[in-house]
Amino acid sequence: MTPLLIFDCDGVLVDSEILSNRAGVELLNELGLSITLEDHIHRFVGKSAQDVEKVLESLLGCPLPEDYGAQKIQRTADLFDAELQAIPGIRQALEQLSGPRCVASGSHRSRIDQSLRLTGLSGFFEHIFSIEQVEKGKPAPDLFLLAAEALGHAPEQCLVIEDSVSGVQAACAAGMRVLGFTGGSHCAPDHGQQLLEAGAQQVFQDMADLPELIGF
């Protein structure tokens, strides 16, 4: 059976992590917490909003403002509208790939839809799975298992494309093969090694290489 290709969105389909982390840094600086963009990326990429907010409250020593989540969503959306780009080579790769595919992202559905719309990738994906549909986000396997079950594939028949350590861990916990992508603008030089240590069977930096990597 042709494998079900499960794509993360942020950092895999769209080069969004640098933008969403910029939004977080700006808000935290306004709240009096000095944090660099690099530190924010290292701490929070791939983590659920709930987990991020727990860490932030610990760092701040007090609860976040009630509207922090809404402010972060709006500021990120504004940056996306102004600057979001597709990952270089992803459109060409998707055009070459055949067989079933879906998106399984730890973001909210509205943000996924915005990302795909702004970058012209919406037409490549009929099936989208988001954080609202599961109780536990990555690194728990719930989201990937939901996608596989919904599309009628056993975990061993799935191949995940991920850019975050928590996403790779989630795929491994689900019993799925996973390729680690390191071509996003947020990825540090040691990012590939981190993904391999988390369980990725292989890492790659150029999305144009994806069809060859998976045999299409």
Summary of the structure (lengths in Angstrom):
residues: 216
radius of gyration: 16.6
end to end distance: 13.5
largest distance: 53.5
contacts: 718
relative contact order: 0.19
helix: 50%
strand: 12%
